[in-house]
Amino acid sequence: MSILSRIASFLNLGRQDREIARAIAELSAYSDRELSELGIRRADIREAVLYGRPGIDAPLPANDDDLPRQHAAPRLVSVGSR
């Protein structure tokens, strides 16, 4: 891996971290009622941004054998406008 591709990877990770932090901050500013309308509990904001809402943004597993042993790599979920 060249030094330029390492730098590009590092910068991309920083951008994704900032986008995640922005989405968490935006959702945190919502009232409990607004969050409820989106199907998100305040305690689950971070997980909703990183992994999606179970059964809405990500399908629920068919049975316990299909549950991931650990969360998969985070994926950025767009929040939408208020």
C-alpha positions in Angstrom: 0.0 0.0 0.0 1.5 3.3 -1.0 1.9 6.2 1.4 -0.7 8.2 -0.7 -3.3 5.5 -0.4 -2.7 5.2 3.4 -3.2 9.0 3.8 -6.3 8.9 1.7 -7.7 6.0 3.8 -6.9 7.9 7.0 -8.6 11.1 5.7 -11.7 9.1 4.6 -12.0 7.6 8.1 -11.9 11.0 9.6 -14.6 12.3 7.3 -16.9 9.3 8.1 -16.3 9.9 11.8 -17.4 13.5 11.4 -20.5 12.5 9.5 -21.4 10.0 12.2 -20.9 12.6 14.9 -23.0 15.1 13.0 -25.9 12.6 12.6 -25.8 11.7 16.3 -25.8 15.4 17.3 -28.7 16.1 14.9 -30.8 13.2 16.3 -29.9 14.1 19.9 -31.4 17.6 19.3 -34.8 16.0 18.4 -37.5 15.7 21.1 -38.5 12.3 22.5 -41.7 12.6 20.5 -39.9 13.2 17.2 -37.5 10.3 17.9 -40.5 8.1 18.7 -42.0 9.0 15.3 -38.8 7.9 13.7 -38.9 4.6 15.6 -35.8 5.5 17.7 -35.4 5.6 21.4 -33.0 8.2 22.8 -30.7 5.5 24.2 -30.5 3.9 20.8 -29.5 7.0 18.7 -25.8 5.9 18.2 -26.8 2.3 17.2 -29.4 3.7 14.8 -26.9 5.9 13.1 -24.2 3.2 12.9 -26.3 0.1 12.1 -29.8 1.3 11.1 -33.1 0.7 12.9 -33.8 -3.0 13.4 -36.6 -4.2 11.1 -36.6 -0.9 9.3 -33.2 0.0 7.9 -31.9 -3.5 8.5 -34.0 -6.7 8.3 -34.5 -8.6 11.5 -32.8 -12.0 11.6 -35.1 -15.0 10.9 -33.9 -16.8 14.1 -31.3 -16.5 16.8 -28.8 -18.5 14.7 -28.8 -15.6 12.2 -27.9 -13.0 14.9 -24.4 -11.5 14.4 -22.0 -12.5 17.1 -20.8 -8.9 17.1 -21.9 -5.8 15.3 -20.8 -5.7 11.7 -18.6 -2.8 10.5 -20.5 0.5 10.9 -22.5 1.8 8.0 -23.6 5.3 7.7 -27.3 5.7 7.6 -28.7 9.0 6.3 -30.8 10.9 8.8 -33.0 13.0 6.6 -34.2 16.5 7.3 -36.4 17.6 10.1 
